[in-house]
Amino acid sequence: MRADRDTIVLLFAAEGDRLSGRNLVTAAHRVAKLGGDPRKFASACARRVRELNAQSLANLSWALVKGRVKDPRLFEAIAEAANARLDEFKARELATIAWAFARAGVVRAPHLFGAIATRLGGGDFSPRDLANVAWAFAKAGERGLLDAIAAEALMQLEDFNAQDLANTAWAFATARVEAPRLFEGIAEAARPRLDAFNAQALANTAWAFAKSGTEAPHLFDAIADAAFSRLREFSGQALANTAWAFATAGIEAPRLWGAIAEEGSRFQSDLDALNLANMAWAFATKGLDAPRLFDELAAAALRRMDEFNVQHLLANTAWAFAKIERARRRDLFDAIADEFCLKIEHQFNAQAVANTAWAFAKAGIPAPRLFAAIAEAARPRLLLAGESFSSRGLANLAWAFAKAGVPAPRLFAAIAASWLDDVVGVGSIHAASQQHLSNIAWAFATAGVDAPRLFDSVGAAARSRIGEFQSQELANLAWAFATSAAPGLHLLFEAIAAETLERRGHEDCEARELANAAWAFAKAGVHSQLFFAEIADAALSRLDDFNGQNLVNTAWAFATAGIRAPRLFDAIAKTAAARLDKADFFRAEGLANLAWAFAKVGVPAPRLFDAIALQTRLRELSARDFATARGRSHPNALDERSLSQLDLVLLYVQLEWPNCLPQPSRHPRRRRRRLQTDPTPSQLQRDVATALERVGWTHVFEHTTTEGLSLDMAQPDAKRGVEVDGPFHFLKGTEFENGPTRFKSRLLRRLGWDVARVPYFEWNALKTPSDQDSYLRSKLHFL
């Protein structure tokens, strides 16, 4: 064979000038077919192109590609000659010349490709020709011409061999041409013949169906079985493509995944950057922890880090290793950060930048240089047409900086402006998924960035499709709006409450989300009893999943909203008391908030309070924590309300345990302060005061005792009083006095006061002044 090739070359050297164009092409074709270099023939062929017939033009183009000759001028000459005699080409010759031009990729030939497309409907093209033309059109970027192939191929699919089926599917997927009927036909034709597919064809077919988004579960199951038994025949690239395809299509195939993990370990040193990234991405997308594979992929990536680009590869690798918790190797992330900082300016890609930031934040890997580089590169580009971030990118970028705790006020301002901009923002708001809406709100709230217009837009978008949110997303959205005190808060919370009640459940909410949802509604002042009842039912069924902060936040929320939920509080008390001895389960402030919550709703929990009292960490409580469960530790920094609460506690301790604290004379500030005040006297209080005068009970209106406690009406010398209890003295929707009201009554009794209480619901039921007078006389009878 080598002698034949050498003989041809020698013949060309001696007789080349006297050979016809057809003979020259035949010689070049023969040399290329025998593995030789046809470049010696190229210049001679170029001079004779015009005299070549259709078959010779096709053979010459094939020979040039086979011999890796990329001469743009020669290909242009072939294209010009072919265009002049298109009618002379047979289908096989057209397929060959299309394949060659696409494979060479040095000259665009739209007229030639268009002419080929017009010939497709005549039935002249064989299955092999159709597959090759489809491949060529896709490779050359002539996606608009593929529709003609789809119709012709559908009629001949039964005659396609395995390679033709794989190539056709690959072509349409690569060109991103939707052809659902063709893909259905290929799936039906391929499934019973998968034994005839080689490893590369199996990988390409799976890749094509995943890339096109065509659902074909039965085909994927069959490919999984075929691939599993022949996986050792797969190249590293075929393995990576198969893994990517099955991950993208969401196919389980546990046996195949396990085998790919084992085989992938063999090939990791041969995988290029793209395939390393795809393999890692596939396993991370499926949530499959394959320690050995990830270790070897990391080692390979570290060796080839300079081959990775910013667009997709660095971002996808970081994303994959961030998703698998055990794979979060600091050395890999440090190398990615260094490489990213070197390349970000020249290879900037909005989605890749957002994904990389997300990955580092998710992995919890500190990378100050990386975040600084991202902020510097992203901020000026956020509003540039053509380089704008999608709603997902904006949300992920903001989320990452907030999650990582990296302050970037100027970047957040640019993100907000980009979100709201006519070019980017309006489209983003309507295109943003529910997750992106909740994430960007969460990010701005967490970062403490004031962005009322952004929150207004997010709130409006969320309200318009509130039914599409998952319960977890609703909880995060509520937390963000409550934390930021955002505009439109009550409208959004009403919509969230209505949707929650419509669903009757929080099945997709984790413990943290349930606690945050309750906290958000309480913080926002939206105290829907039905909503809190739903939260209580959901929390009761999964209280074992709550950590200390979740328990505290839930109790605090119900107490703040004034919602009495005895079963929930009993369960929280039992759970918390059993866990108080666990190190760091509750912070000191959490203990104070928990105790405050139980006291506020008036739910007795002696075991819990005993457990709190026994905790040495209670000594860490600041004065403000002890009094109000919030704020700074130094008493001089306390506001008037907190000081009043602290003094109430001091008064209580002095009354119950007189020897524990200095005498009141040592606390002149407390004696001058009114310890507990109601709002400005209501009309209800004034009506009761008038009625008391009518029945002859003279009194002082709005009296303050020497200890600083306030009474609505009092006879100080006799230490008798009347308290008018409006709605804020009771737990919401009940006739049960809240903790502060009961505590005040207890203090007054210990100080020797007899007090009659007039609840608003009893007074409102009285129809006439006579009824009111009789009612008051019965109350005063006990004083």
RAWORA-V559023 format. One record per backbone hydrogen bond with DSSP energy under -1.0 kcal/mol. NH is the residue of the N-H (numbers start at 0). CO is the residue of the C=O. Records with the same first field share a line. If there is no record, write none. Layout:
NH=CO  CO
This chain:
4=0
5=1
6=2
7=3
8=4
9=5
10=6
11=7
12=8
13=9
14=10
15=11
17=14
23=19
24=20
25=21
26=22
27=23
28=24
29=25
30=26
31=27
32=28
33=29
34=31
35=30
40=37
44=40
45=41
46=42
50=47
51=48
56=52
57=53
58=54
59=55
60=56
61=57
62=58
63=59
64=60
65=61
66=62
67=64
68=63
74=70
75=71
76=72
77=73
78=74
79=75
80=76
81=77
82=78
83=79
84=81
87=84
88=85
93=89
94=90
95=91
96=92
97=93
98=94
99=95
100=96
101=97
102=98
103=99
104=100
112=108
113=109
114=110
115=111
116=112
117=113
119=116
121=118
129=125
130=126
131=127
132=128
133=129
134=130
135=131
136=132
137=133
138=134
139=135
141=136
142=140
144=141
145=142
149=145
150=146
151=147
152=148
153=149
155=152
158=155
159=156
164=160
165=161
166=162
167=163
168=164
169=165
170=166
171=167
172=168
173=169
174=170
176=171
182=178
183=179
184=180
185=181
186=182
187=183
188=184
189=185
190=186
192=189
195=192
196=193
201=197
202=198
203=199
204=200
205=201
206=202
207=203
208=204
209=205
210=206
211=207
213=208
219=215
220=216
221=217
222=218
223=219
224=220
225=221
226=222
227=223
228=224
232=229
233=230
238=234
239=235
240=236
241=237
242=238
243=239
244=240
245=241
246=242
247=243
248=244
250=245
256=252
257=253
258=254
259=255
260=256
261=257
262=258
263=259
264=260
265=262
266=262
267=263
269=266
270=266
275=271
276=272
277=273
278=274
279=275
280=276
281=277
282=278
283=279
284=280
285=281
286=283
287=282
293=289
294=290
295=291
296=292
297=293
298=294
299=295
300=296
301=297
302=298
303=299
306=303
307=304
312=310
313=308
315=311
316=312
317=313
318=314
319=315
320=316
321=317
322=318
323=319
326=323
327=324
328=326
332=328
333=329
334=330
335=331
336=332
337=333
338=334
339=335
340=336
341=337
342=338
343=339
346=342
352=348
353=349
354=350
355=351
356=352
357=353
358=354
359=355
360=356
361=357
362=358
364=359
370=366
371=367
372=368
373=369
374=370
375=371
376=372
377=373
378=374
381=377
383=380
386=383
393=389
394=390
395=391
396=392
397=393
398=394
399=395
400=396
401=397
402=398
403=399
405=400
411=407
412=408
413=409
414=410
415=411
416=412
417=413
418=414
419=415
420=416
425=420
427=423
428=424
429=425
430=426
431=427
436=432
437=433
438=434
439=435
440=436
441=437
442=438
443=439
444=440
445=441
446=442
448=443
454=450
455=451
456=452
457=453
458=454
459=455
460=456
461=457
462=458
463=459
467=464
468=465
473=469
474=470
475=471
476=472
477=473
478=474
479=475
480=476
481=477
482=478
483=479
485=480
491=487
492=488
493=489
494=490
495=491
496=492
497=493
498=494
499=495
500=496
501=497
502=498
503=499
508=505
513=509
514=510
515=511
516=512
517=513
518=514
519=515
520=516
521=517
522=518
523=519
525=520
531=527
532=528
533=529
534=530
535=531
536=532
537=533
538=534
539=535
540=536
541=538
544=541
545=542
550=546
551=547
552=548
553=549
554=550
555=551
556=552
557=553
558=554
559=555
560=556
562=557
568=564
569=565
570=566
571=567
572=568
573=569
574=570
575=571
576=572
577=573
579=575
581=578
584=581
590=586
591=587
592=588
593=589
594=590
595=591
596=592
597=593
598=594
599=595
600=596
602=597
608=604
609=605
610=606
611=607
612=608
613=609
617=614
618=615
619=616
620=617
625=621
626=622
627=623
628=624
636=633
637=634
642=638
643=639
644=640
645=641
646=642
647=643
648=644
649=645
650=646
651=647
652=648
653=649
654=650
655=651
656=652
659=656
665=662
666=663
670=666
671=667
674=707
685=681
686=682
687=683
688=684
689=685
690=686
691=687
692=688
693=689
694=690
695=692
696=691
697=695
699=713
701=711
702=710
704=708
707=704
710=702
712=721
713=699
714=719
719=714
720=753
721=712
722=755
724=757
728=725
729=726
730=735
731=561
733=730
737=728
738=599
741=737
742=738
743=739
744=740
745=741
746=742
747=743
748=744
749=745
750=746
751=748
752=747
753=718
755=720
757=722
759=724
762=758
763=759
765=762
771=767
772=768
773=769
774=770
775=771
776=772
777=773
778=774
779=775
780=776
781=778
782=779
